[in-house]
Amino acid sequence: MLSFVKYCLIFLISTQLFSGVYFTDPVVTPPGSPDLSFSGQNASVPQIATDTRGKYVYAVWRRNDGVSEIIQIAVSDDYGQTWGNSINLSSSGQNAGLVQIATDISGKYIYVIWNIIDRIQISKSDDYGLNWSDPIDISIPPEPVALQSQIATDASGKYIYAAWLSFDGSNLRIKTVHSDDYGQNWSIPIYLSDPGMDATLPQITVDSSGTYVYVIWRQDVGAGNSAIQAVSSDDHAQNWSIPINLSASDQFATDPQIALNSSGRYIYAIWSRFDGSNDIIQTAHSDDYGQTWSSPIDLSLLGLSASGPQISVESSGGYVYTAWSIFDGSNSIIQTANSDDYGQTWNNPITTPSGISPNLSALGQSATSAQISADDSGRYINALWMIFDEEGNSIIQAANSEDYGQSWRNPISTPSGIIPNLSVSGQSSSESQLIVNSNGKYVYAIWNRFDGSNNIIQIAVGGVKKVFFPVIIFPGAR
């Protein structure tokens, strides 16, 4: 009886704690501006990372300083309530490209990667973002092309893996490099994709131990077609498998994404492929550390074009969540599908509680740029997207599920309860990203907003309690 009562109390407490995600509202956040970047200069391509507790939050972006594009970072050590001054990571005078970030589960070790004209650079911190190393080249410069860099690290932060797009003199190919000593030293870069055909859009992920590493990309296969290819390593990237096709080689496939459970055994890939008339979202999975893969499964509705697939998996690998944008003939709608049996079968797509349509975003407004993220248990899922209002402005919206994706709050309302928007109405926002901590209690959304003159990086902080965390930017936090 005591155990039963104890269980009931735990259940009730859990239910009360996780009673809905509520976001701070950038419109009313004190002291009047929730901007992370400087309002007088253009900022773009924000990315965000957090530790397993959600206490340490790291936001990075690219900003034009009037001379060149530089990489900046801002750090919060109190669950996103306050933010310190932004820090320049890259050097002025060298135009930096897309930026990516990875951190270990404690938040102590953070790695930021970007490209400049002919090389891939990285900066790291081993003290929770207080201090940062000077940029180092992890490619062997100069390279004719060094683009689309991606980074991943294991739970300890000791093992770091990077992949990017390089040019071998004839074709674009995927390269990789790794470190096994917290970024002190790096291996010599090697090619993963085969020569003779162009490859692009690399994605990389690693298990919690750093042992199992997976890279996927889009590979040209001739006749105007492309396939999604994958390679794996089971020895800390000392050796790699040969590339294998996940998608059919007689169709055009693109936009690959990959997700991995904590042990590295269960891997899930998602992409879009052109069937001759429309783009279809497909997925494939492996349950044996990438040794073999399932045949592709169609997730989106046939006869309608879908794009921008995203995927997330919880730590055991059993629950998998996907999202994409689909064009219904008039507007683009955000849809989602999930699997609760390791990708064997899919609820396709999920119907919102209203039961009217299998959509997360509202009908009558075009929605794109889906993001989705699940906590370690798979119970709490958050989705993010961008809609266009009647004036043509783009607005960031969100929805969440607390029952393994069976039903969704659609979309989340800001504290005012008037509009279901995270970003400011009347101004265009884009490039949104989403991250949740390990138990789903803390949710962080970031995007860039056009204020009429420049693009500004903004952030909203979500929590499961019915309180709102004000985002306070210290004076000079630019």
Number of C-alpha atoms within 10 A of each C-alpha: 6 7 8 9 10 11 12 12 12 12 12 12 11 11 12 13 14 17 13 20 28 23 28 24 25 22 14 15 18 13 12 12 15 23 21 31 26 19 17 15 14 21 27 24 21 28 25 25 25 31 24 21 18 26 18 23 26 24 25 28 27 28 25 18 16 12 10 14 23 25 29 23 24 21 23 22 18 12 22 25 18 15 23 19 18 19 18 18 22 25 14 16 12 14 18 24 22 19 25 24 26 26 31 23 22 18 27 17 23 27 24 26 29 29 26 19 16 16 23 31 21 24 19 25 20 18 12 21 22 11 11 18 12 14 17 15 17 22 26 11 13 12 16 14 21 25 25 22 27 27 26 27 31 23 21 18 26 17 23 27 27 25 29 27 25 27 17 17 10 10 14 23 26 32 21 26 19 25 20 18 12 20 23 9 11 17 15 12 15 13 16 22 27 15 14 13 15 22 26 23 22 29 25 26 28 28 23 21 18 26 17 23 26 25 26 28 30 26 29 22 19 13 10 9 17 25 26 32 22 26 20 25 20 17 12 20 23 10 10 16 15 13 18 17 18 24 26 15 17 15 17 24 27 27 20 26 25 25 26 30 23 22 18 27 17 23 26 25 26 29 30 28 27 18 15 8 10 16 24 24 31 21 24 20 25 20 17 12 20 22 13 12 19 14 13 17 18 17 24 25 16 14 13 14 22 26 25 21 29 26 27 26 30 23 22 18 27 17 23 28 28 25 31 28 28 26 19 16 8 10 15 24 25 29 28 27 21 25 20 17 12 20 23 12 11 18 15 17 18 21 20 20 14 11 10 8 14 18 21 28 26 15 15 14 17 22 28 25 21 29 25 26 28 29 23 22 18 27 17 24 26 26 30 26 28 29 24 19 16 9 9 13 17 25 25 28 26 27 20 24 20 20 12 19 26 15 16 23 17 20 19 23 20 23 17 10 9 8 13 18 21 29 27 19 16 16 15 22 27 25 18 26 24 23 24 28 23 21 16 27 19 25 25 25 26 27 28 28 26 20 15 9 10 16 23 24 30 22 27 25 23 25 23 18 16 15 13 19 20 20 28 20 22 13 10 10 16 18
